[in-house]
Amino acid sequence: EIIPPLYAAGLPCHGDDSALWFSESPAALEVAKDRCLDCPVMRECLSGALARSEPWGVWGGGIVERGQVVTHKRGRGRPRRQAA
């Protein structure tokens, strides 16, 4: 779905720091999620990202990894402990 030009100019992800929405830093992604909260097309953004199976980034206030919404991005480093 294409965002009408009327909205695009005022969207938080269309500013000078648009790379924030695709950061590797979990803290930066939380900042991007917070900026999405007042976006007029937040719901459409997330549903469009899921429909397109976006591989990663913040879309509509949600962190998307491998086409799925995750609550928090894990930082790089040690893998999760496996259940015994």
matplotlib code that plots the C-alpha trace (Angstrom):
import matplotlib.pyplot as plt

x = [0.0, 1.3, 1.2, -0.4, 2.1, -0.1, 0.8, 4.4, 5.8, 4.6, 5.4, 8.1, 9.9, 10.3, 12.7, 16.5, 16.9, 15.0, 17.8, 16.7, 13.8, 16.4, 19.0, 20.9, 20.6, 17.7, 17.6, 17.4, 14.5, 12.7, 13.1, 11.7, 8.7, 7.9, 8.0, 5.4, 2.8, 1.4, 1.6, -1.7, -1.0, 0.5, -2.0, -1.8, 2.0, 2.2, -0.4, 1.3, 4.7, 3.2, 1.5, 4.8, 6.7, 9.2, 12.4, 13.2, 12.8, 10.2, 6.9, 3.7, 5.2, 6.2, 9.6, 9.5, 12.1, 11.8, 8.3, 7.0, 6.4, 8.6, 8.2, 11.9, 15.0, 17.8, 21.2, 24.1, 26.1, 25.5, 22.6, 19.6, 20.0, 18.4, 15.9, 17.4]
y = [0.0, 3.4, 6.2, 9.4, 12.3, 14.4, 12.1, 11.2, 14.6, 14.5, 10.8, 10.3, 7.7, 10.1, 12.5, 12.8, 9.9, 7.3, 4.7, 4.6, 2.2, -0.3, 0.0, -3.0, -1.5, -2.7, 0.6, 2.6, 0.3, 1.1, 4.8, 4.2, 2.3, 5.2, 7.7, 5.6, 6.0, 9.2, 8.3, 8.6, 5.5, 3.2, 0.4, 0.4, 0.5, -2.6, -4.6, -3.7, -4.8, -8.1, -8.6, -7.9, -10.2, -7.4, -9.0, -6.5, -3.1, -1.1, -0.9, 0.6, 0.5, -3.1, -4.7, -7.1, -9.9, -12.4, -11.3, -11.7, -9.1, -9.5, -7.7, -6.8, -7.3, -9.2, -7.7, -9.5, -11.8, -14.9, -17.0, -17.9, -20.8, -24.0, -25.7, -28.8]
z = [0.0, -0.9, 1.6, 0.1, -0.2, 2.1, 5.0, 4.0, 4.8, 8.4, 9.2, 11.8, 9.7, 6.8, 8.5, 8.4, 10.8, 8.8, 9.4, 13.0, 12.0, 10.7, 13.4, 14.8, 18.3, 20.4, 22.3, 19.0, 17.8, 21.0, 20.3, 16.8, 18.2, 20.5, 17.6, 15.8, 18.6, 17.2, 13.5, 11.6, 9.5, 12.2, 11.8, 8.0, 8.1, 10.3, 8.3, 5.1, 6.4, 7.5, 4.1, 2.3, 4.7, 5.5, 6.7, 9.5, 10.9, 12.9, 11.1, 12.6, 16.1, 16.0, 15.5, 12.6, 12.2, 9.4, 8.6, 12.2, 14.9, 18.0, 21.3, 21.7, 19.6, 21.3, 21.1, 19.5, 21.6, 23.5, 22.2, 24.3, 26.8, 25.6, 27.9, 29.5]

ax = plt.figure().add_subplot(projection="3d")
ax.plot(x, y, z, "-o")
ax.set_aspect("equal")
plt.show()
